[in-house]
Amino acid sequence: MSSGNNQQPSLVGGHAEYVKGAAESTIGGITGSHAWTTSGEQAKAHAVDSMKAAGENRDPSSQGFGKVEQKLGQVTGCEGMAKEGAASKKPE
């Protein structure tokens, strides 16, 4: 059996968790639910930590999506994604 404690952090998983947290936080803000807002903010903070850890374990020369990842990071305002994309870009 696989245990969740042994999983390596994932950039994709971290981004998905961040989106989930942002949605929860927005719902909490709209409905006035402090519990939803707090849960969303906690999920976003955990997601950022996961993405940082995944980025540290990643070899840009063999992993990453290059220019696409860089542009997506710039569009979404995710500095880490933009930096990772720039590091993994293949020379043209």
C-alpha positions in Angstrom: 0.0 0.0 0.0 1.1 3.5 -0.7 1.3 6.0 2.1 0.6 9.7 1.5 3.5 10.6 3.7 6.1 9.3 1.3 4.9 11.3 -1.7 7.3 13.8 -3.3 5.9 17.3 -3.6 4.4 18.0 -7.0 4.2 21.3 -8.9 1.0 20.3 -10.6 -0.5 19.1 -7.3 0.6 22.3 -5.6 -1.0 24.5 -8.3 -4.2 22.4 -8.0 -4.3 22.9 -4.3 -3.6 26.6 -4.6 -6.6 27.0 -7.0 -8.8 25.0 -4.6 -7.7 27.2 -1.7 -8.3 30.4 -3.7 -11.8 29.1 -4.6 -12.6 28.3 -0.9 -11.3 31.7 0.2 -13.4 33.5 -2.4 -16.5 31.5 -1.4 -15.8 32.4 2.2 -15.5 36.0 1.3 -18.7 36.1 -0.6 -20.7 34.2 1.9 -19.1 35.7 5.0 -18.0 32.3 6.2 -14.8 32.7 8.3 -14.3 28.9 8.3 -14.2 28.8 4.4 -11.9 31.8 4.2 -9.5 30.4 6.8 -9.5 27.0 5.2 -8.8 28.5 1.8 -5.9 30.6 3.1 -4.4 27.6 4.8 -4.7 25.5 1.6 -3.0 28.3 -0.4 -0.1 28.5 2.1 0.4 24.8 2.1 0.3 24.8 -1.7 3.0 27.4 -1.9 5.2 25.4 0.4 4.6 22.3 -1.7 5.4 24.1 -4.9 8.6 25.5 -3.4 9.7 22.0 -2.2 8.9 20.5 -5.6 10.9 23.2 -7.4 13.9 22.5 -5.2 13.8 18.8 -6.1 13.5 19.5 -9.8 16.3 19.4 -12.4 15.5 22.2 -14.9 17.7 20.6 -17.6 15.6 17.5 -17.8 12.2 18.5 -16.3 9.9 21.4 -16.9 7.9 22.9 -19.8 10.2 25.7 -20.7 8.8 28.7 -22.5 5.1 27.6 -22.0 5.7 27.3 -18.2 7.4 30.7 -18.2 4.6 32.4 -20.0 1.9 30.8 -17.9 3.7 31.9 -14.8 4.0 35.5 -16.1 0.3 35.5 -17.0 -0.9 34.1 -13.7 1.5 36.1 -11.6 3.3 33.0 -10.3 6.9 34.1 -10.0 8.1 30.6 -9.2 6.5 29.1 -12.3 8.0 31.8 -14.5 11.4 31.3 -13.0 11.2 27.5 -13.3 10.0 27.9 -16.9 12.9 30.2 -17.7 15.4 27.7 -16.2 14.0 24.8 -18.2 13.8 26.6 -21.6 15.5 24.9 -24.4 17.8 27.1 -26.5 16.1 28.1 -29.8 
